[in-house]
Amino acid sequence: MLEWISENTGNIIVGSIVAALIIIDIIYLVHQRIKGKSSCGCDCGCCSMNGQCNKKK
């Protein structure tokens, strides 16, 4: 088992970094959604879905 870990240390580190970045991105998107912000980050006034995706409460 230790041999496998030592042979794949680089892959484990890179995979962990990628997984952490994906988790951070998901958390960021959830927080933005809770705050009521749009996921696209554009001006909703010129969007074809204006008033549909981000309704005011």
PQR file with spaces between the fields and no chain letter, atoms N, CA, C, O and H, PARSE charges and radii, in Angstrom:
ATOM       1  N    MET     1       0.822   -1.192    0.000 -0.4000 1.5000
ATOM       2  CA   MET     1       0.000    0.000    0.000 -0.0000 2.0000
ATOM       3  C    MET     1       0.866    1.256    0.000  0.5500 1.7000
ATOM       4  O    MET     1       0.596    2.208   -0.732 -0.5500 1.4000
ATOM       5  N    LEU     2       1.906    1.248    0.826 -0.4000 1.5000
ATOM       6  CA   LEU     2       2.789    2.413    0.882 -0.0000 2.0000
ATOM       7  C    LEU     2       3.546    2.608   -0.431  0.5500 1.7000
ATOM       8  O    LEU     2       3.845    3.737   -0.821 -0.5500 1.4000
ATOM       9  H    LEU     2       2.125    0.474    1.421  0.4000 1.0000
ATOM      10  N    GLU     3       3.851    1.511   -1.102 -0.4000 1.5000
ATOM      11  CA   GLU     3       4.532    1.624   -2.396 -0.0000 2.0000
ATOM      12  C    GLU     3       3.633    2.314   -3.415  0.5500 1.7000
ATOM      13  O    GLU     3       4.088    3.164   -4.180 -0.5500 1.4000
ATOM      14  H    GLU     3       3.609    0.594   -0.785  0.4000 1.0000
ATOM      15  N    TRP     4       2.351    1.943   -3.419 -0.4000 1.5000
ATOM      16  CA   TRP     4       1.400    2.554   -4.357 -0.0000 2.0000
ATOM      17  C    TRP     4       1.287    4.043   -4.092  0.5500 1.7000
ATOM      18  O    TRP     4       1.273    4.841   -5.030 -0.5500 1.4000
ATOM      19  H    TRP     4       1.982    1.252   -2.797  0.4000 1.0000
ATOM      20  N    ILE     5       1.204    4.432   -2.809 -0.4000 1.5000
ATOM      21  CA   ILE     5       1.101    5.844   -2.458 -0.0000 2.0000
ATOM      22  C    ILE     5       2.353    6.590   -2.890  0.5500 1.7000
ATOM      23  O    ILE     5       2.256    7.688   -3.438 -0.5500 1.4000
ATOM      24  H    ILE     5       1.216    3.784   -2.047  0.4000 1.0000
ATOM      25  N    SER     6       3.511    6.022   -2.657 -0.4000 1.5000
ATOM      26  CA   SER     6       4.754    6.706   -3.023 -0.0000 2.0000
ATOM      27  C    SER     6       4.912    6.798   -4.543  0.5500 1.7000
ATOM      28  O    SER     6       5.499    7.759   -5.039 -0.5500 1.4000
ATOM      29  H    SER     6       3.589    5.130   -2.212  0.4000 1.0000
ATOM      30  N    GLU     7       4.406    5.828   -5.280 -0.4000 1.5000
ATOM      31  CA   GLU     7       4.489    5.864   -6.738 -0.0000 2.0000
ATOM      32  C    GLU     7       3.506    6.864   -7.341  0.5500 1.7000
ATOM      33  O    GLU     7       3.750    7.387   -8.428 -0.5500 1.4000
ATOM      34  H    GLU     7       3.929    5.047   -4.877  0.4000 1.0000
ATOM      35  N    ASN     8       2.402    7.136   -6.651 -0.4000 1.5000
ATOM      36  CA   ASN     8       1.355    7.998   -7.192 -0.0000 2.0000
ATOM      37  C    ASN     8       1.183    9.295   -6.406  0.5500 1.7000
ATOM      38  O    ASN     8       0.101    9.883   -6.423 -0.5500 1.4000
ATOM      39  H    ASN     8       2.204    6.711   -5.768  0.4000 1.0000
ATOM      40  N    THR     9       2.208    9.741   -5.730 -0.4000 1.5000
ATOM      41  CA   THR     9       2.120   10.956   -4.915 -0.0000 2.0000
ATOM      42  C    THR     9       1.744   12.161   -5.765  0.5500 1.7000
ATOM      43  O    THR     9       0.907   12.964   -5.353 -0.5500 1.4000
ATOM      44  H    THR     9       3.086    9.263   -5.716  0.4000 1.0000
ATOM      45  N    GLY    10       2.332   12.299   -6.917 -0.4000 1.5000
ATOM      46  CA   GLY    10       2.023   13.426   -7.807 -0.0000 2.0000
ATOM      47  C    GLY    10       0.572   13.429   -8.235  0.5500 1.7000
ATOM      48  O    GLY    10      -0.085   14.470   -8.220 -0.5500 1.4000
ATOM      49  H    GLY    10       3.012   11.646   -7.252  0.4000 1.0000
ATOM      50  N    ASN    11       0.076   12.275   -8.613 -0.4000 1.5000
ATOM      51  CA   ASN    11      -1.333   12.170   -9.025 -0.0000 2.0000
ATOM      52  C    ASN    11      -2.277   12.466   -7.864  0.5500 1.7000
ATOM      53  O    ASN    11      -3.314   13.104   -8.050 -0.5500 1.4000
ATOM      54  H    ASN    11       0.609   11.430   -8.625  0.4000 1.0000
ATOM      55  N    ILE    12      -1.922   12.007   -6.676 -0.4000 1.5000
ATOM      56  CA   ILE    12      -2.760   12.248   -5.506 -0.0000 2.0000
ATOM      57  C    ILE    12      -2.805   13.737   -5.186  0.5500 1.7000
ATOM      58  O    ILE    12      -3.872   14.267   -4.875 -0.5500 1.4000
ATOM      59  H    ILE    12      -1.081   11.489   -6.525  0.4000 1.0000
ATOM      60  N    ILE    13      -1.668   14.418   -5.257 -0.4000 1.5000
ATOM      61  CA   ILE    13      -1.612   15.854   -4.960 -0.0000 2.0000
ATOM      62  C    ILE    13      -2.412   16.643   -5.985  0.5500 1.7000
ATOM      63  O    ILE    13      -3.208   17.506   -5.614 -0.5500 1.4000
ATOM      64  H    ILE    13      -0.802   13.988   -5.510  0.4000 1.0000
ATOM      65  N    VAL    14      -2.216   16.363   -7.263 -0.4000 1.5000
ATOM      66  CA   VAL    14      -2.943   17.079   -8.315 -0.0000 2.0000
ATOM      67  C    VAL    14      -4.442   16.810   -8.211  0.5500 1.7000
ATOM      68  O    VAL    14      -5.249   17.729   -8.349 -0.5500 1.4000
ATOM      69  H    VAL    14      -1.569   15.661   -7.564  0.4000 1.0000
ATOM      70  N    GLY    15      -4.810   15.577   -7.973 -0.4000 1.5000
ATOM      71  CA   GLY    15      -6.223   15.245   -7.822 -0.0000 2.0000
ATOM      72  C    GLY    15      -6.852   15.949   -6.622  0.5500 1.7000
ATOM      73  O    GLY    15      -7.995   16.398   -6.693 -0.5500 1.4000
ATOM      74  H    GLY    15      -4.154   14.830   -7.860  0.4000 1.0000
ATOM      75  N    SER    16      -6.122   16.043   -5.542 -0.4000 1.5000
ATOM      76  CA   SER    16      -6.620   16.742   -4.355 -0.0000 2.0000
ATOM      77  C    SER    16      -6.805   18.229   -4.623  0.5500 1.7000
ATOM      78  O    SER    16      -7.788   18.821   -4.178 -0.5500 1.4000
ATOM      79  H    SER    16      -5.193   15.678   -5.484  0.4000 1.0000
ATOM      80  N    ILE    17      -5.876   18.833   -5.342 -0.4000 1.5000
ATOM      81  CA   ILE    17      -5.984   20.258   -5.677 -0.0000 2.0000
ATOM      82  C    ILE    17      -7.191   20.505   -6.580  0.5500 1.7000
ATOM      83  O    ILE    17      -7.943   21.455   -6.363 -0.5500 1.4000
ATOM      84  H    ILE    17      -5.077   18.353   -5.703  0.4000 1.0000
ATOM      85  N    VAL    18      -7.379   19.670   -7.573 -0.4000 1.5000
ATOM      86  CA   VAL    18      -8.522   19.823   -8.484 -0.0000 2.0000
ATOM      87  C    VAL    18      -9.833   19.641   -7.724  0.5500 1.7000
ATOM      88  O    VAL    18     -10.777   20.405   -7.928 -0.5500 1.4000
ATOM      89  H    VAL    18      -6.768   18.898   -7.750  0.4000 1.0000
ATOM      90  N    ALA    19      -9.900   18.647   -6.857 -0.4000 1.5000
ATOM      91  CA   ALA    19     -11.113   18.418   -6.069 -0.0000 2.0000
ATOM      92  C    ALA    19     -11.397   19.604   -5.155  0.5500 1.7000
ATOM      93  O    ALA    19     -12.551   20.006   -5.003 -0.5500 1.4000
ATOM      94  H    ALA    19      -9.134   18.026   -6.691  0.4000 1.0000
ATOM      95  N    ALA    20     -10.351   20.171   -4.541 -0.4000 1.5000
ATOM      96  CA   ALA    20     -10.528   21.336   -3.668 -0.0000 2.0000
ATOM      97  C    ALA    20     -11.042   22.533   -4.458  0.5500 1.7000
ATOM      98  O    ALA    20     -11.910   23.259   -3.973 -0.5500 1.4000
ATOM      99  H    ALA    20      -9.414   19.845   -4.663  0.4000 1.0000
ATOM     100  N    LEU    21     -10.527   22.754   -5.659 -0.4000 1.5000
ATOM     101  CA   LEU    21     -10.983   23.869   -6.489 -0.0000 2.0000
ATOM     102  C    LEU    21     -12.447   23.706   -6.893  0.5500 1.7000
ATOM     103  O    LEU    21     -13.201   24.679   -6.918 -0.5500 1.4000
ATOM     104  H    LEU    21      -9.822   22.164   -6.053  0.4000 1.0000
ATOM     105  N    ILE    22     -12.838   22.499   -7.203 -0.4000 1.5000
ATOM     106  CA   ILE    22     -14.237   22.241   -7.568 -0.0000 2.0000
ATOM     107  C    ILE    22     -15.150   22.489   -6.369  0.5500 1.7000
ATOM     108  O    ILE    22     -16.222   23.076   -6.517 -0.5500 1.4000
ATOM     109  H    ILE    22     -12.226   21.708   -7.183  0.4000 1.0000
ATOM     110  N    ILE    23     -14.735   22.048   -5.192 -0.4000 1.5000
ATOM     111  CA   ILE    23     -15.537   22.264   -3.990 -0.0000 2.0000
ATOM     112  C    ILE    23     -15.650   23.754   -3.673  0.5500 1.7000
ATOM     113  O    ILE    23     -16.729   24.230   -3.322 -0.5500 1.4000
ATOM     114  H    ILE    23     -13.864   21.572   -5.072  0.4000 1.0000
ATOM     115  N    ILE    24     -14.550   24.489   -3.792 -0.4000 1.5000
ATOM     116  CA   ILE    24     -14.573   25.938   -3.555 -0.0000 2.0000
ATOM     117  C    ILE    24     -15.512   26.625   -4.542  0.5500 1.7000
ATOM     118  O    ILE    24     -16.258   27.527   -4.162 -0.5500 1.4000
ATOM     119  H    ILE    24     -13.673   24.102   -4.077  0.4000 1.0000
ATOM     120  N    ASP    25     -15.479   26.209   -5.800 -0.4000 1.5000
ATOM     121  CA   ASP    25     -16.346   26.799   -6.819 -0.0000 2.0000
ATOM     122  C    ASP    25     -17.823   26.528   -6.514  0.5500 1.7000
ATOM     123  O    ASP    25     -18.656   27.422   -6.656 -0.5500 1.4000
ATOM     124  H    ASP    25     -14.873   25.476   -6.110  0.4000 1.0000
ATOM     125  N    ILE    26     -18.145   25.323   -6.104 -0.4000 1.5000
ATOM     126  CA   ILE    26     -19.527   24.983   -5.763 -0.0000 2.0000
ATOM     127  C    ILE    26     -19.997   25.806   -4.570  0.5500 1.7000
ATOM     128  O    ILE    26     -21.114   26.322   -4.578 -0.5500 1.4000
ATOM     129  H    ILE    26     -17.468   24.597   -5.989  0.4000 1.0000
ATOM     130  N    ILE    27     -19.156   25.936   -3.543 -0.4000 1.5000
ATOM     131  CA   ILE    27     -19.517   26.736   -2.378 -0.0000 2.0000
ATOM     132  C    ILE    27     -19.746   28.187   -2.770  0.5500 1.7000
ATOM     133  O    ILE    27     -20.688   28.818   -2.290 -0.5500 1.4000
ATOM     134  H    ILE    27     -18.248   25.517   -3.536  0.4000 1.0000
ATOM     135  N    TYR    28     -18.889   28.724   -3.642 -0.4000 1.5000
ATOM     136  CA   TYR    28     -19.046   30.103   -4.104 -0.0000 2.0000
ATOM     137  C    TYR    28     -20.370   30.293   -4.853  0.5500 1.7000
ATOM     138  O    TYR    28     -21.073   31.277   -4.625 -0.5500 1.4000
ATOM     139  H    TYR    28     -18.124   28.211   -4.031  0.4000 1.0000
ATOM     140  N    LEU    29     -20.707   29.366   -5.734 -0.4000 1.5000
ATOM     141  CA   LEU    29     -21.941   29.468   -6.491 -0.0000 2.0000
ATOM     142  C    LEU    29     -23.174   29.364   -5.588  0.5500 1.7000
ATOM     143  O    LEU    29     -24.168   30.056   -5.808 -0.5500 1.4000
ATOM     144  H    LEU    29     -20.136   28.567   -5.918  0.4000 1.0000
ATOM     145  N    VAL    30     -23.106   28.503   -4.578 -0.4000 1.5000
ATOM     146  CA   VAL    30     -24.220   28.377   -3.643 -0.0000 2.0000
ATOM     147  C    VAL    30     -24.398   29.680   -2.869  0.5500 1.7000
ATOM     148  O    VAL    30     -25.528   30.135   -2.688 -0.5500 1.4000
ATOM     149  H    VAL    30     -22.299   27.941   -4.399  0.4000 1.0000
ATOM     150  N    HIS    31     -23.313   30.282   -2.412 -0.4000 1.5000
ATOM     151  CA   HIS    31     -23.406   31.546   -1.681 -0.0000 2.0000
ATOM     152  C    HIS    31     -23.955   32.660   -2.562  0.5500 1.7000
ATOM     153  O    HIS    31     -24.743   33.484   -2.098 -0.5500 1.4000
ATOM     154  H    HIS    31     -22.396   29.913   -2.559  0.4000 1.0000
ATOM     155  N    GLN    32     -23.549   32.692   -3.817 -0.4000 1.5000
ATOM     156  CA   GLN    32     -24.067   33.707   -4.730 -0.0000 2.0000
ATOM     157  C    GLN    32     -25.562   33.501   -4.966  0.5500 1.7000
ATOM     158  O    GLN    32     -26.313   34.472   -5.061 -0.5500 1.4000
ATOM     159  H    GLN    32     -22.909   32.022   -4.194  0.4000 1.0000
ATOM     160  N    ARG    33     -25.986   32.272   -5.058 -0.4000 1.5000
ATOM     161  CA   ARG    33     -27.398   31.963   -5.271 -0.0000 2.0000
ATOM     162  C    ARG    33     -28.228   32.359   -4.050  0.5500 1.7000
ATOM     163  O    ARG    33     -29.338   32.873   -4.188 -0.5500 1.4000
ATOM     164  H    ARG    33     -25.375   31.484   -4.981  0.4000 1.0000
ATOM     165  N    ILE    34     -27.685   32.118   -2.854 -0.4000 1.5000
ATOM     166  CA   ILE    34     -28.381   32.487   -1.628 -0.0000 2.0000
ATOM     167  C    ILE    34     -28.531   34.006   -1.550  0.5500 1.7000
ATOM     168  O    ILE    34     -29.558   34.502   -1.088 -0.5500 1.4000
ATOM     169  H    ILE    34     -26.783   31.701   -2.742  0.4000 1.0000
ATOM     170  N    LYS    35     -27.517   34.745   -1.997 -0.4000 1.5000
ATOM     171  CA   LYS    35     -27.567   36.207   -1.974 -0.0000 2.0000
ATOM     172  C    LYS    35     -28.501   36.753   -3.050  0.5500 1.7000
ATOM     173  O    LYS    35     -28.799   37.948   -3.050 -0.5500 1.4000
ATOM     174  H    LYS    35     -26.682   34.341   -2.373  0.4000 1.0000
ATOM     175  N    GLY    36     -28.966   35.912   -3.961 -0.4000 1.5000
ATOM     176  CA   GLY    36     -29.888   36.325   -5.001 -0.0000 2.0000
ATOM     177  C    GLY    36     -29.217   36.884   -6.234  0.5500 1.7000
ATOM     178  O    GLY    36     -29.867   37.539   -7.049 -0.5500 1.4000
ATOM     179  H    GLY    36     -28.723   34.942   -3.961  0.4000 1.0000
ATOM     180  N    LYS    37     -27.936   36.639   -6.383 -0.4000 1.5000
ATOM     181  CA   LYS    37     -27.224   37.143   -7.554 -0.0000 2.0000
ATOM     182  C    LYS    37     -27.340   36.168   -8.707  0.5500 1.7000
ATOM     183  O    LYS    37     -27.564   34.973   -8.518 -0.5500 1.4000
ATOM     184  H    LYS    37     -27.409   36.107   -5.721  0.4000 1.0000
ATOM     185  N    SER    38     -27.183   36.705   -9.906 -0.4000 1.5000
ATOM     186  CA   SER    38     -27.268   35.898  -11.108 -0.0000 2.0000
ATOM     187  C    SER    38     -26.029   35.021  -11.242  0.5500 1.7000
ATOM     188  O    SER    38     -24.942   35.410  -10.816 -0.5500 1.4000
ATOM     189  H    SER    38     -27.002   37.677  -10.059  0.4000 1.0000
ATOM     190  N    SER    39     -26.188   33.854  -11.825 -0.4000 1.5000
ATOM     191  CA   SER    39     -25.045   32.958  -11.992 -0.0000 2.0000
ATOM     192  C    SER    39     -24.177   33.340  -13.182  0.5500 1.7000
ATOM     193  O    SER    39     -23.013   32.945  -13.252 -0.5500 1.4000
ATOM     194  H    SER    39     -27.071   33.537  -12.171  0.4000 1.0000
ATOM     195  N    CYS    40     -24.734   34.108  -14.122 -0.4000 1.5000
ATOM     196  CA   CYS    40     -23.953   34.452  -15.311 -0.0000 2.0000
ATOM     197  C    CYS    40     -23.100   35.690  -15.089  0.5500 1.7000
ATOM     198  O    CYS    40     -22.085   35.854  -15.768 -0.5500 1.4000
ATOM     199  H    CYS    40     -25.679   34.429  -14.065  0.4000 1.0000
ATOM     200  N    GLY    41     -23.474   36.571  -14.162 -0.4000 1.5000
ATOM     201  CA   GLY    41     -22.693   37.754  -13.864 -0.0000 2.0000
ATOM     202  C    GLY    41     -22.880   38.891  -14.845  0.5500 1.7000
ATOM     203  O    GLY    41     -22.143   39.876  -14.786 -0.5500 1.4000
ATOM     204  H    GLY    41     -24.298   36.438  -13.611  0.4000 1.0000
ATOM     205  N    CYS    42     -23.830   38.786  -15.732 -0.4000 1.5000
ATOM     206  CA   CYS    42     -24.066   39.823  -16.736 -0.0000 2.0000
ATOM     207  C    CYS    42     -25.184   40.761  -16.288  0.5500 1.7000
ATOM     208  O    CYS    42     -25.814   40.552  -15.251 -0.5500 1.4000
ATOM     209  H    CYS    42     -24.428   37.987  -15.779  0.4000 1.0000
ATOM     210  N    ASP    43     -25.416   41.797  -17.091 -0.4000 1.5000
ATOM     211  CA   ASP    43     -26.490   42.725  -16.831 -0.0000 2.0000
ATOM     212  C    ASP    43     -27.800   42.069  -17.230  0.5500 1.7000
ATOM     213  O    ASP    43     -27.983   41.693  -18.387 -0.5500 1.4000
ATOM     214  H    ASP    43     -24.904   41.966  -17.933  0.4000 1.0000
ATOM     215  N    CYS    44     -28.717   41.929  -16.269 -0.4000 1.5000
ATOM     216  CA   CYS    44     -29.979   41.244  -16.540 -0.0000 2.0000
ATOM     217  C    CYS    44     -30.912   42.074  -17.418  0.5500 1.7000
ATOM     218  O    CYS    44     -31.881   41.540  -17.956 -0.5500 1.4000
ATOM     219  H    CYS    44     -28.569   42.235  -15.329  0.4000 1.0000
ATOM     220  N    GLY    45     -30.641   43.358  -17.570 -0.4000 1.5000
ATOM     221  CA   GLY    45     -31.505   44.211  -18.380 -0.0000 2.0000
ATOM     222  C    GLY    45     -31.493   43.844  -19.852  0.5500 1.7000
ATOM     223  O    GLY    45     -32.497   44.030  -20.539 -0.5500 1.4000
ATOM     224  H    GLY    45     -29.854   43.793  -17.133  0.4000 1.0000
ATOM     225  N    CYS    46     -30.384   43.330  -20.347 -0.4000 1.5000
ATOM     226  CA   CYS    46     -30.294   42.990  -21.765 -0.0000 2.0000
ATOM     227  C    CYS    46     -30.300   41.473  -21.988  0.5500 1.7000
ATOM     228  O    CYS    46     -29.913   40.992  -23.053 -0.5500 1.4000
ATOM     229  H    CYS    46     -29.568   43.179  -19.788  0.4000 1.0000
ATOM     230  N    CYS    47     -30.738   40.740  -20.987 -0.4000 1.5000
ATOM     231  CA   CYS    47     -30.791   39.290  -21.092 -0.0000 2.0000
ATOM     232  C    CYS    47     -32.154   38.870  -21.641  0.5500 1.7000
ATOM     233  O    CYS    47     -33.166   39.499  -21.331 -0.5500 1.4000
ATOM     234  H    CYS    47     -31.053   41.130  -20.122  0.4000 1.0000
ATOM     235  N    SER    48     -32.185   37.829  -22.441 -0.4000 1.5000
ATOM     236  CA   SER    48     -33.453   37.346  -22.991 -0.0000 2.0000
ATOM     237  C    SER    48     -34.328   36.721  -21.912  0.5500 1.7000
ATOM     238  O    SER    48     -35.539   36.598  -22.098 -0.5500 1.4000
ATOM     239  H    SER    48     -31.362   37.319  -22.693  0.4000 1.0000
ATOM     240  N    MET    49     -33.740   36.325  -20.793 -0.4000 1.5000
ATOM     241  CA   MET    49     -34.487   35.745  -19.688 -0.0000 2.0000
ATOM     242  C    MET    49     -34.726   36.767  -18.574  0.5500 1.7000
ATOM     243  O    MET    49     -34.911   36.390  -17.416 -0.5500 1.4000
ATOM     244  H    MET    49     -32.757   36.425  -20.642  0.4000 1.0000
ATOM     245  N    ASN    50     -34.724   38.049  -18.915 -0.4000 1.5000
ATOM     246  CA   ASN    50     -34.894   39.129  -17.954 -0.0000 2.0000
ATOM     247  C    ASN    50     -36.156   38.918  -17.114  0.5500 1.7000
ATOM     248  O    ASN    50     -37.253   38.782  -17.655 -0.5500 1.4000
ATOM     249  H    ASN    50     -34.575   38.355  -19.855  0.4000 1.0000
ATOM     250  N    GLY    51     -35.993   38.891  -15.796 -0.4000 1.5000
ATOM     251  CA   GLY    51     -37.127   38.725  -14.902 -0.0000 2.0000
ATOM     252  C    GLY    51     -37.542   37.277  -14.682  0.5500 1.7000
ATOM     253  O    GLY    51     -38.443   37.023  -13.882 -0.5500 1.4000
ATOM     254  H    GLY    51     -35.102   39.001  -15.356  0.4000 1.0000
ATOM     255  N    GLN    52     -36.929   36.333  -15.351 -0.4000 1.5000
ATOM     256  CA   GLN    52     -37.310   34.922  -15.213 -0.0000 2.0000
ATOM     257  C    GLN    52     -36.366   34.148  -14.305  0.5500 1.7000
ATOM     258  O    GLN    52     -36.815   33.332  -13.499 -0.5500 1.4000
ATOM     259  H    GLN    52     -36.197   36.538  -16.001  0.4000 1.0000
ATOM     260  N    CYS    53     -35.075   34.391  -14.423 -0.4000 1.5000
ATOM     261  CA   CYS    53     -34.118   33.553  -13.681 -0.0000 2.0000
ATOM     262  C    CYS    53     -33.844   34.075  -12.283  0.5500 1.7000
ATOM     263  O    CYS    53     -33.472   33.289  -11.411 -0.5500 1.4000
ATOM     264  H    CYS    53     -34.711   35.053  -15.078  0.4000 1.0000
ATOM     265  N    ASN    54     -34.007   35.345  -12.034 -0.4000 1.5000
ATOM     266  CA   ASN    54     -33.635   35.927  -10.749 -0.0000 2.0000
ATOM     267  C    ASN    54     -34.756   36.837  -10.265  0.5500 1.7000
ATOM     268  O    ASN    54     -34.606   38.059  -10.245 -0.5500 1.4000
ATOM     269  H    ASN    54     -34.309   35.984  -12.743  0.4000 1.0000
ATOM     270  N    LYS    55     -35.863   36.249   -9.880 -0.4000 1.5000
ATOM     271  CA   LYS    55     -37.020   37.033   -9.461 -0.0000 2.0000
ATOM     272  C    LYS    55     -36.765   37.657   -8.105  0.5500 1.7000
ATOM     273  O    LYS    55     -36.216   37.018   -7.207 -0.5500 1.4000
ATOM     274  H    LYS    55     -35.984   35.257   -9.896  0.4000 1.0000
ATOM     275  N    LYS    56     -37.165   38.904   -7.964 -0.4000 1.5000
ATOM     276  CA   LYS    56     -37.046   39.609   -6.689 -0.0000 2.0000
ATOM     277  C    LYS    56     -38.137   39.129   -5.758  0.5500 1.7000
ATOM     278  O    LYS    56     -39.263   38.875   -6.186 -0.5500 1.4000
ATOM     279  H    LYS    56     -37.611   39.423   -8.693  0.4000 1.0000
ATOM     280  N    LYS    57     -37.801   39.004   -4.477 -0.4000 1.5000
ATOM     281  CA   LYS    57     -38.787   38.572   -3.488 -0.0000 2.0000
ATOM     282  C    LYS    57     -39.515   39.753   -2.938  0.5500 1.7000
ATOM     283  O    LYS    57     -40.390   39.597   -2.087 -0.5500 1.4000
ATOM     284  H    LYS    57     -36.887   39.211   -4.130  0.4000 1.0000
